[in-house]
């Protein structure tokens, strides 16, 4: 049976320790990824073998009914989740700092069936902002990207302002442990650290799922 922990974010975590662990994560992760050629990144993101551990259909089910919802996919990359969410009925804003990924998605939309042209848009965003309008989206999804963001408290305050009333943020990232996929352990972030930071950004409630995915947690906050 799936084990899901639900609680109100009332942590008394040692904030000094969290701040120390926070420093440098985003910079190191960005450097690590940018060392790889774009073609290699695309092949990595779109590798069919990814489905075995990323379990996209299970994730989409976790997101709930997406019909008629507007979702921003931060760090959308090649649109791995964007296209799946659009097929599930969402209008998806693919947000990325890398123009090459947005061009890749645009080409993919142009090559696809008509439905994608009406469901997917791209938006280039700066490193330090989600570039969301106030109450613009019902949900924000950020997969394998949280650890790339540097000033996360400020960043996710902006994300929170961009959510409609009742809107949710979903963070999927790697357990802080050795695994055959994902970045080096030193760049990974624990569930406790992520939830503490999101509390600082103003989110009050959280669902933590540590069972659906073999190497990752799914954190939902509102």
SERO-4910 file (N, C-alpha, C, O; in steps of 0.05 Angstrom, whole numbers):
BEGIN
 pado doro    nc1    nc2    nc3   cac1   cac2   cac3    cc1    cc2    cc3    oc1    oc2    oc3
  Unk    A     17    -24      0      0      0      0     18     25      0     37     27     15
  Unk    A     11     44    -16     27     68    -19     27     83      8      7     86     22
  Unk    A     51     92     15     55    106     40     57    136     34     76    145     21
  Unk    A     38    152     42     38    180     38     36    194     65     19    189     81
  Unk    A     55    212     69     55    227     94     42    254     89     50    268     71
  Unk    A     21    261    105      8    286    103     11    301    129      5    291    150
  Unk    A     19    326    127     22    342    151     22    371    145     27    379    122
  Unk    A     18    388    165     20    416    162     49    424    167     62    413    186
  Unk    A     60    442    151     88    449    154     93    466    178     90    491    178
  Unk    A     99    453    200    104    467    225    131    458    236    135    454    260
  Unk    A    151    455    218    177    445    225    191    464    244    188    488    242
  Unk    A    207    452    261    226    468    277    254    461    270    272    460    286
  Unk    A    258    455    244    284    446    234    305    468    239    299    492    239
  Unk    A    329    460    244    351    479    248    356    494    223    367    483    204
  Unk    A    347    519    222    348    535    197    377    542    190    383    544    166
  Unk    A    395    544    209    422    550    203    435    528    186    449    532    167
  Unk    A    428    503    195    438    480    180    427    479    152    441    473    133
  Unk    A    401    485    149    388    484    123    400    506    105    404    501     81
  Unk    A    406    529    116    417    550    100    445    542     90    452    548     67
  Unk    A    460    529    107    487    520     99    485    500     76    500    502     57
  Unk    A    467    481     79    463    461     58    453    473     32    460    464     10
  Unk    A    437    494     35    426    508     12    447    520     -6    445    519    -31
  Unk    A    467    532      6    486    548     -9    501    532    -30    513    511    -24
  Unk    A    500    541    -55    515    529    -76    502    507    -92    512    499   -113
  Unk    A    479    497    -82    466    475    -96    460    482   -125    467    468   -144
  Unk    A    445    504   -129    436    512   -156    459    517   -175    459    508   -197
  Unk    A    480    531   -165    503    538   -182    517    513   -191    523    509   -215
  Unk    A    522    494   -172    536    470   -179    520    453   -198    531    441   -217
  Unk    A    494    451   -194    477    434   -211    476    446   -239    476    431   -259
  Unk    A    474    472   -241    473    484   -268    499    480   -283    499    474   -307
  Unk    A    522    483   -269    548    478   -281    550    449   -291    559    444   -313
  Unk    A    540    431   -274    542    403   -281    526    397   -306    536    382   -323
  Unk    A    502    408   -309    486    402   -332    496    416   -357    496    405   -379
  Unk    A    506    441   -354    514    457   -377    540    447   -390    547    455   -412
  Unk    A    554    428   -376    578    417   -388    571    396   -409    588    388   -425
  Unk    A    546    388   -410    537    367   -429    527    380   -455    512    400   -454
  Unk    A    533    368   -478    523    379   -504    492    377   -504    480    359   -492
  Unk    A    480    396   -519    451    397   -520    439    371   -531    419    361   -520
  Unk    A    451    360   -552    441    335   -564    441    312   -543    424    295   -543
  Unk    A    462    313   -526    464    292   -506    442    295   -485    430    275   -475
  Unk    A    436    320   -478    414    325   -459    387    316   -470    372    304   -455
  Unk    A    382    322   -495    357    314   -508    355    284   -508    334    273   -501
  Unk    A    376    270   -515    375    241   -515    371    230   -488    357    209   -484
  Unk    A    382    243   -468    379    234   -440    350    238   -431    339    220   -419
  Unk    A    339    261   -436    312    267   -427    291    250   -441    271    242   -429
  Unk    A    296    244   -466    276    230   -482    282    199   -484    268    185   -498
  Unk    A    302    190   -470    309    162   -469    285    145   -460    275    150   -438
  Unk    A    275    126   -477    253    109   -469    257     95   -442    238     89   -428
  Unk    A    282     90   -435    288     76   -410    280     94   -386    277     84   -364
  Unk    A    278    120   -390    270    138   -369    243    131   -358    237    134   -334
  Unk    A    225    121   -375    198    115   -367    198     94   -345    179     94   -328
  Unk    A    218     77   -344    218     55   -324    220     66   -295    208     55   -277
  Unk    A    236     88   -292    239     98   -265    224    124   -260    217    131   -237
  Unk    A    219    140   -282    204    165   -279    174    160   -277    160    177   -266
  Unk    A    165    137   -288    137    129   -286    118    152   -292    102    160   -275
  Unk    A    119    163   -316    103    187   -323     73    183   -320     59    202   -311
  Unk    A     63    160   -327     34    156   -325     25    156   -296      4    167   -289
  Unk    A     41    144   -278     35    144   -249     36    173   -238     19    180   -222
  Unk    A     55    189   -248     57    217   -239     32    232   -248     21    248   -233
  Unk    A     25    229   -274      1    243   -284    -23    236   -267    -40    253   -262
  Unk    A    -26    211   -260    -48    203   -243    -47    217   -216    -68    226   -206
  Unk    A    -23    220   -205    -20    234   -179    -29    263   -181    -38    275   -162
  Unk    A    -25    275   -205    -32    303   -208    -62    308   -207    -71    331   -203
  Unk    A    -78    288   -211   -107    291   -210   -119    299   -237   -105    298   -257
  Unk    A   -144    307   -236   -158    315   -261   -146    341   -271   -147    362   -258
  Unk    A   -135    340   -295   -122    363   -307   -139    377   -328   -131    397   -339
  Unk    A   -162    366   -334   -179    378   -355   -187    406   -348   -198    412   -326
  Unk    A   -181    424   -366   -188    452   -362   -169    468   -345   -173    492   -340
  Unk    A   -148    455   -334   -129    468   -316   -106    480   -332   -100    471   -354
  Unk    A    -95    501   -321    -71    513   -333    -47    506   -315    -48    511   -291
  Unk    A    -27    494   -327     -4    484   -312     22    496   -324     26    497   -348
  Unk    A     39    507   -306     66    514   -315     85    492   -308     86    483   -285
  Unk    A    100    483   -328    121    463   -325    148    477   -325    159    484   -346
  Unk    A    158    481   -300    183    496   -297    207    477   -302    208    456   -290
  Unk    A    225    486   -320    247    468   -328    236    446   -346    243    423   -343
  Unk    A    219    454   -364    205    434   -381    223    418   -399    215    396   -407
  Unk    A    247    428   -404    265    412   -421    253    406   -448    245    424   -463
  Unk    A    253    380   -454    242    371   -480    212    368   -480    200    361   -500
  Unk    A    199    375   -457    170    372   -456    161    344   -448    138    336   -454
  Unk    A    178    329   -435    173    302   -427    146    300   -412    129    282   -418
  Unk    A    142    317   -393    116    317   -378     96    336   -391     72    332   -389
  Unk    A    105    357   -404     87    377   -415     67    365   -435     43    369   -433
  Unk    A     77    348   -453     59    336   -473     40    316   -461     17    314   -469
  Unk    A     49    303   -440     32    284   -427      9    298   -412    -14    289   -412
  Unk    A     16    320   -399     -4    336   -385    -24    348   -404    -48    349   -399
  Unk    A    -14    357   -427    -32    368   -448    -51    347   -458    -75    352   -463
  Unk    A    -41    323   -462    -59    301   -471    -80    294   -450   -101    284   -456
  Unk    A    -73    300   -425    -92    295   -403   -112    317   -400   -130    316   -383
  Unk    A   -110    338   -417   -130    359   -417   -121    386   -407   -137    405   -406
  Unk    A    -96    389   -399    -87    415   -388    -77    433   -410    -69    424   -432
  Unk    A    -78    459   -404    -63    478   -421    -37    482   -407    -36    490   -384
  Unk    A    -15    478   -421     11    476   -409     29    499   -419     32    504   -442
  Unk    A     41    513   -399     62    533   -405     89    520   -400     96    514   -377
  Unk    A    104    515   -421    130    503   -419    150    525   -413    156    542   -430
  Unk    A    161    526   -389    179    547   -381    208    536   -378    212    516   -364
  Unk    A    227    550   -391    254    541   -389    273    565   -393    265    585   -406
  Unk    A    297    564   -381    316    585   -385    332    582   -411    345    600   -420
  Unk    A    330    558   -422    346    551   -446    329    553   -471    311    537   -475
  Unk    A    335    572   -488    320    577   -513    320    552   -531    301    547   -545
  Unk    A    341    536   -529    343    512   -546    321    492   -540    310    479   -558
  Unk    A    315    489   -514    294    470   -507    267    481   -516    249    465   -525
  Unk    A    263    507   -514    237    518   -523    234    515   -553    212    510   -563
  Unk    A    255    519   -568    254    514   -597    249    485   -603    234    479   -622
  Unk    A    260    467   -588    255    439   -591    226    432   -587    214    418   -603
  Unk    A    214    444   -566    186    439   -560    168    451   -582    149    438   -591
  Unk    A    175    475   -591    159    488   -613    160    470   -638    139    467   -651
  Unk    A    183    460   -644    185    442   -668    168    417   -664    155    407   -682
  Unk    A    169    406   -640    154    382   -633    124    387   -635    109    370   -644
  Unk    A    115    411   -626     87    419   -628     79    421   -658     58    412   -666
  Unk    A     96    434   -674     90    437   -702     89    411   -717     74    408   -737
  Unk    A    104    391   -708    104    365   -721     82    347   -710     78    325   -721
  Unk    A     68    355   -690     48    338   -677     20    343   -689     17    359   -707
  Unk    A      1    330   -677    -26    334   -685    -37    362   -676    -24    375   -659
  Unk    A    -59    370   -686    -69    397   -681    -74    402   -652    -71    425   -643
  Unk    A    -81    382   -636    -88    386   -608    -65    400   -593    -70    417   -575
  Unk    A    -40    394   -599    -18    405   -585    -15    435   -589     -7    449   -571
  Unk    A    -22    444   -613    -19    473   -619    -38    490   -602    -32    513   -597
  Unk    A    -60    478   -593    -79    493   -577    -74    489   -546    -87    502   -530
  Unk    A    -56    471   -540    -53    464   -511    -26    471   -500    -23    472   -475
  Unk    A     -6    476   -517     21    481   -507     32    507   -517     31    514   -541
  Unk    A     43    522   -498     58    547   -506     85    546   -492     88    533   -471
  Unk    A    104    561   -502    130    563   -490    135    590   -478    124    610   -487
  Unk    A    151    591   -457    158    616   -444    186    615   -434    193    599   -417
  Unk    A    203    633   -444    230    634   -434    230    650   -408    219    671   -406
  Unk    A    242    638   -387    242    651   -361    271    655   -352    289    641   -360
  Unk    A    275    676   -335    302    680   -324    308    660   -303    291    645   -293
  Unk    A    334    658   -295    342    639   -275    329    645   -248    325    627   -231
  Unk    A    323    671   -243    314    678   -216    284    684   -213    276    695   -193
  Unk    A    268    676   -233    240    682   -232    224    662   -249    233    655   -271
  Unk    A    200    654   -240    183    637   -257    168    653   -278    155    641   -296
  Unk    A    169    679   -276    156    697   -295    126    691   -297    115    689   -319
  Unk    A    114    687   -275     85    681   -273     70    707   -267     79    723   -250
  Unk    A     47    710   -279     29    732   -272     14    724   -246     13    700   -240
  Unk    A      4    743   -232    -11    738   -208    -35    719   -214    -51    725   -232
  Unk    A    -37    698   -199    -60    679   -201    -64    669   -231    -86    668   -240
  Unk    A    -42    663   -243    -43    655   -272    -49    626   -276    -62    618   -296
  Unk    A    -40    608   -258    -41    580   -263    -54    565   -240    -55    574   -217
  Unk    A    -65    541   -247    -77    524   -226    -56    506   -213    -59    498   -190
  Unk    A    -34    501   -227    -13    483   -217     14    490   -229     16    499   -252
  Unk    A     34    487   -213     62    488   -223     75    461   -218     74    451   -196
  Unk    A     88    451   -238    102    425   -236    132    431   -241    139    445   -260
  Unk    A    148    420   -224    177    424   -227    191    397   -223    192    387   -200
  Unk    A    201    385   -244    212    358   -243    242    358   -248    251    369   -268
  Unk    A    257    346   -230    286    344   -233    300    371   -236    321    372   -248
  Unk    A    287    392   -226    297    419   -231    300    436   -205    314    456   -205
  Unk    A    286    428   -184    286    443   -160    315    450   -150    321    472   -142
  Unk    A    332    430   -152    360    433   -142    376    452   -160    399    458   -152
  Unk    A    366    460   -183    380    479   -200    375    508   -192    390    525   -200
  Unk    A    354    513   -177    347    540   -169    363    549   -145    367    534   -126
  Unk    A    373    574   -146    391    583   -125    376    597   -102    375    586    -80
  Unk    A    364    620   -106    349    634    -84    321    623    -83    302    636    -93
  Unk    A    318    599    -72    292    585    -74    270    598    -58    247    597    -66
  Unk    A    276    609    -35    255    621    -18    242    644    -34    217    645    -35
  Unk    A    258    661    -46    247    683    -62    233    673    -87    211    682    -94
  Unk    A    245    654   -100    234    642   -125    206    631   -120    188    636   -136
  Unk    A    204    615    -99    178    601    -95    157    619    -82    134    611    -81
  Unk    A    165    641    -71    145    661    -63    132    671    -88    107    676    -89
  Unk    A    147    675   -110    136    684   -135    118    662   -147     97    668   -159
  Unk    A    126    637   -144    110    615   -154     83    615   -139     62    612   -152
  Unk    A     84    619   -113     59    619    -97     40    641   -106     16    637   -107
  Unk    A     51    664   -112     35    687   -121     22    681   -148      1    691   -155
  Unk    A     36    664   -164     25    658   -190      4    636   -191     -9    632   -211
  Unk    A     -1    624   -167    -21    603   -166    -49    615   -160    -52    634   -145
  Unk    A    -69    604   -173    -97    612   -167   -104    602   -140    -91    584   -129
  Unk    A   -125    613   -127   -134    602   -102   -139    572   -103   -153    563   -121
  Unk    A   -128    558    -85   -130    529    -85   -110    515   -103   -109    491   -105
  Unk    A    -93    531   -116    -72    520   -133    -50    505   -118    -46    510    -94
  Unk    A    -36    488   -132    -15    472   -119     11    472   -135     12    476   -159
  Unk    A     32    469   -120     59    465   -131     67    436   -126     64    426   -104
  Unk    A     77    423   -147     86    396   -145    116    395   -152    124    403   -174
  Unk    A    132    385   -133    161    383   -137    168    353   -137    162    338   -119
  Unk    A    182    345   -159    192    318   -161    222    320   -163    233    332   -182
  Unk    A    236    308   -145    266    308   -146    277    284   -132    262    267   -122
  Unk    A    303    281   -133    316    257   -125    322    255    -95    329    274    -82
  Unk    A    318    230    -84    326    225    -57    356    231    -54    371    228    -73
  Unk    A    364    241    -31    392    247    -26    407    222    -19    414    217      4
  Unk    A    412    206    -40    426    180    -36    437    171    -63    429    182    -84
  Unk    A    455    152    -62    466    141    -87    444    127   -103    427    113    -91
  Unk    A    444    131   -129    424    118   -147    436    117   -175    455    132   -181
  Unk    A    426     99   -191    436     96   -219    428    119   -237    438    121   -260
  Unk    A    411    137   -227    402    160   -243    403    185   -226    405    184   -202
  Unk    A    403    208   -240    403    233   -225    431    245   -222    451    232   -229
  Unk    A    433    269   -210    459    282   -206    474    269   -183    464    252   -169
  Unk    A    500    278   -179    515    268   -156    500    274   -130    485    293   -128
  Unk    A    505    257   -110    491    260    -84    494    288    -72    475    298    -61
  Unk    A    517    300    -75    521    326    -63    503    347    -74    498    368    -62
  Unk    A    492    343    -98    473    362   -111    444    355   -105    427    372   -111
  Unk    A    439    332    -94    412    325    -88    403    337    -61    420    345    -45
  Unk    A    377    339    -57    366    353    -34    345    335    -20    328    323    -34
  Unk    A    346    333      5    328    316     20    299    328     20    295    351     16
  Unk    A    280    310     25    252    319     27    249    340     49    234    359     46
  Unk    A    263    335     71    261    354     94    270    382     87    258    402     95
  Unk    A    292    383     72    303    409     64    284    423     45    279    447     48
  Unk    A    273    408     26    254    420      7    230    431     21    221    454     16
  Unk    A    218    415     38    194    424     52    199    448     71    182    466     73
  Unk    A    222    448     83    230    471    100    232    496     84    222    517     92
  Unk    A    244    495     61    247    518     43    220    528     33    215    552     31
  Unk    A    203    509     26    176    517     16    159    529     38    142    546     33
  Unk    A    164    521     63    151    534     86    160    563     87    143    582     91
  Unk    A    185    568     83    196    595     84    184    612     61    181    636     64
  Unk    A    177    599     39    165    613     16    135    618     21    122    632      5
  Unk    A    123    607     42     96    613     49     76    591     45     52    595     51
  Unk    A     84    568     36     66    545     34     62    533     62     80    531     78
  Unk    A     37    524     67     30    515     94     25    485     96     29    474    117
  Unk    A     17    472     74     10    444     75     26    428     54     35    439     34
  Unk    A     30    403     60     47    387     41     38    357     42     30    346     62
  Unk    A     39    346     19     36    317     15     64    307      6     74    317    -13
  Unk    A     75    287     20    100    275     11     95    246      4     87    230     21
  Unk    A    101    239    -21     98    212    -31    126    201    -36    140    211    -54
  Unk    A    134    181    -21    161    169    -25    159    141    -35    179    126    -34
  Unk    A    136    133    -45    132    105    -53    128    102    -83    136     82    -95
  Unk    A    116    122    -96    108    118   -125    133    115   -143    132     98   -161
  Unk    A    154    130   -138    178    130   -155    201    117   -140    204    122   -116
  Unk    A    218    102   -153    239     87   -140    262    105   -130    275     98   -110
  Unk    A    267    127   -144    291    143   -137    283    172   -129    301    189   -125
  Unk    A    257    178   -128    249    205   -124    225    208   -106    209    189   -102
  Unk    A    222    231    -94    198    238    -79    181    256    -95    190    270   -114
  Unk    A    155    256    -89    135    275   -101    124    292    -78    110    281    -61
  Unk    A    131    317    -78    121    335    -57    101    354    -69    106    368    -88
  Unk    A     77    354    -57     55    372    -66     50    392    -43     44    384    -21
  Unk    A     51    418    -49     46    438    -29     25    458    -38     21    462    -62
  Unk    A     12    471    -19     -8    491    -25    -11    510     -2    -27    529     -3
***
